[in-house]
Amino acid sequence: MDYNANHKKELDFTYEGPFNMRIISTLGKYLTDFLDTSYEARMGIYRVFIEICQNVSLYSFDRVWQNKKSSVGYGKLIIKDEEEKITVYTINKILDHHADILLENCNNLNNYSLDELSELKEKLRREASVEDLGAHIGLISIRLYSKNVIKFEIIDKPDEQGKYFAITATVIKTNN
């Protein structure tokens, strides 16, 4: 029996662990090859995926050491392929004092137009050599590449002594 003939090509993916860039880039490549949608939508999904995963890799409070030389963030990723959209969700632990900053940044980003965000991103890139603005630029990129508002929340887990940042980006599929 031909498996592919009887099963719809769908993607539902969950990963929890260290966000190593080799793993991320391999999954990203798979996304661009697997999805049955337009080139523009595949590239949007790929770019959102890379940015959202880099956010975990670089800024998660939970770290995993690699070869005793460097660490990567630990978190959870869920990709859901629905009929008209792809949803990419991550959650990772953050420092308590980052919660208010992230909430403010995400709220502000969702209130900007895409043109305003493009201008803000360029402005922040010029200032990035003076101040670390990487996480903020990454959030702007997620919003720009998805072309949709981002969903986000801070989850307080007192039993685990910490706060978690969850972000969801949605990319609308387009027909080939």
Steps between C-alpha positions, in 0.01 A plus 500: 500500500631847410505697824506841331200424280277445804623772734468873471834679518485676837752627746454507874825519686597532865853528635626563851868530573806708421460739208824417326536690172583181306171347609315822422650543154430136410136535606477829313625337181247222546222758534590671174513165317192343658231765493264505206448872465637793303867592508418828677306321775776236543764771536284690748453186706872420481600850613246504784617155608868602505435824691268343755747217563795738526306682769498182709857404413645837595277625781353204690598505866530118495831418330657180370878487465654369178855368513566711812557799271163660443140466603166508320155569632259228597132526410206351319390540138168408342426533128144447387405475135138596461296534185566869439791579731812379673538580868839503672502507881789507746521522876809545714599609848598865548644717773221652708603857421478431123125429519381861503747599226382218273134580559555867421708426188249249361201725571675789324600286200144387445386864484743599221429466129740280302654811341557657842657175621739492205616852583534415870702189419747699290530766771567236766757324281697824478484536880577133569877559497457726804242297692388133494166515319508153346190360667294804406616487138417127493146565623457769235622254236251235614217751464626622160558154350167364622313812384265443794477608860687274738337336798698494820466444869701481815423186697585503869583153631555542874551125545797523259621833642489702188326666213467381146462693176270346240473642150288390207545617143264414218575504128209483259547248220444603144420278207769405253 
